[in-house]
Amino acid sequence: MLKPYKAGKPIDELAREKNLDRIVKLASNENPLGPSPKAMEAMKAAIPQVHRYIDPSNFKLVSRLAEKYGKRPDQFICGHGTDALHGDILGAFTQTADEVLTSEGTFIGVYVNTRKHTRTLRLVPMNNWRYDLDAIAEAISPDTKIVYLANPNNPTGLYFTREEFENFMPKVPKDVLVLLDEAYDTYAGEYEDYPDGLEYDFENLIVTRTLSKIYGLGGMRVGFVVGPEYLIAELHKVRLPFEPNHLAQEAAIAALDDDDFLKLTVDTNRRNLKKMQEQFDTIGIEHLPTSANFIMLLLPSEQCATDFFQECLNLGLIIRHLAGFGIPNAVRINSGTDEETEFALDVIAKVYPSIIDKYRNTIAQSN
Ligand SMILES: Cc1ncc(COP(=O)(O)O)c(C=O)c1O
């Protein structure tokens, strides 16, 4: 059955519902520092031109991307967020009932997009919360047209290494497309063995990146695909002609150059993730290590995770319950500003012990 994408709860909606004066949203892996300041300036400057249709080739943005990543402009196509581009990729390279193969416990957008396009989604079990690339390679069948890999994965926050990826790619038949989703590459790039997808030139590999996360432009909707020219040319046939919009493109061009902002964001993330991990250890919440800007927390049951999510919401903290990602006993929280993180940790310290007590009492009563 077709299910709509369920996003993290909007702040205004929760404020209306609960009559709370402080709400902190750490549910969508956004940049808590706001948009890149350079992007904001660029958008303001671009407003007087929005009566014009844009250049469908996205010449300026594509040229900037090509220069930044040392590739040819024809290896890029930009779109209205990577989610939209993933839909275009399905449209360009698969037909009804073709199979998309990926891991369990991966990005919800892929489940939604695949169903929406009436493609078949096949999920390979994770191995200790990690993508099992060997099992995925073995599971490729004649029906498989696309293998989707998110690195690092959302929501687990774990990544596969360069060595794992380089062992995996030769096992994939040349007529199967590998879609490598690198939404959090700047965060994970801190790890030496993280494979940068743009360093590879496989004929059947395309990489997607987004400006929604570390660049702080989730609301503008800009993403891009990088791949061999013959694949990018196919995507031009299905993408809408005038996306991303003019302000989004100008914002993206400016944000791509905002190294100070990226550095500030990476530092803020590192500092606040550390605070979170320490606190989770102190109060005994099971959590996974992370290479991105969020942490997955494991609760003892689905009911616990639902209660935990709801109790946090009641106190003004929006996090993400991961039922829709196929991990119903888990929630995900991203790092905030220093103040937001402190607020979140206060809420969690209040909520978690009572949830666990309730869970233990329920178990005791049923025995
Ligand atoms: C792994 C992954 N891919 C893609 C996206 C979607 O990004 P965009 O805002 O560019 O559509 C997200 C957003 O949560 C994500 O986590």
The ligand as an SDF file (V2000), in Angstrom:
LIG
                    3D

 16 16  0  0  0  0  0  0  0  0999 V2000
   20.2570    9.4380    3.5360 C   0  0  0  0  0  0  0  0  0  0  0  0
   19.4000   10.5610    3.0460 C   0  0  0  0  0  0  0  0  0  0  0  0
   19.2220   10.7430    1.7550 N   0  0  0  0  0  0  0  0  0  0  0  0
   18.4630   11.7280    1.2680 C   0  0  0  0  0  0  0  0  0  0  0  0
   17.8200   12.6000    2.1190 C   0  0  0  0  0  0  0  0  0  0  0  0
   16.9210   13.6420    1.5290 C   0  0  0  0  0  0  0  0  0  0  0  0
   17.5820   14.8150    1.2780 O   0  0  0  0  0  0  0  0  0  0  0  0
   16.9240   15.9900    0.4630 P   0  0  0  0  0  0  0  0  0  0  0  0
   16.5280   17.0240    1.4440 O   0  0  0  0  0  0  0  0  0  0  0  0
   18.0240   16.4560   -0.4600 O   0  0  0  0  0  0  0  0  0  0  0  0
   15.7600   15.4670   -0.3090 O   0  0  0  0  0  0  0  0  0  0  0  0
   17.9580   12.4650    3.4900 C   0  0  0  0  0  0  0  0  0  0  0  0
   17.2310   13.3360    4.4100 C   0  0  0  0  0  0  0  0  0  0  0  0
   16.9350   13.0020    5.5200 O   0  0  0  0  0  0  0  0  0  0  0  0
   18.7820   11.4130    3.9640 C   0  0  0  0  0  0  0  0  0  0  0  0
   18.9530   11.2120    5.2770 O   0  0  0  0  0  0  0  0  0  0  0  0
  1  2  1  0
  2  3  1  0
  2 15  2  0
  3  4  2  0
  4  5  1  0
  5  6  1  0
  5 12  2  0
  6  7  1  0
  7  8  1  0
  8  9  2  0
  8 10  1  0
  8 11  1  0
 12 13  1  0
 12 15  1  0
 13 14  2  0
 15 16  1  0
M  END
$$$$
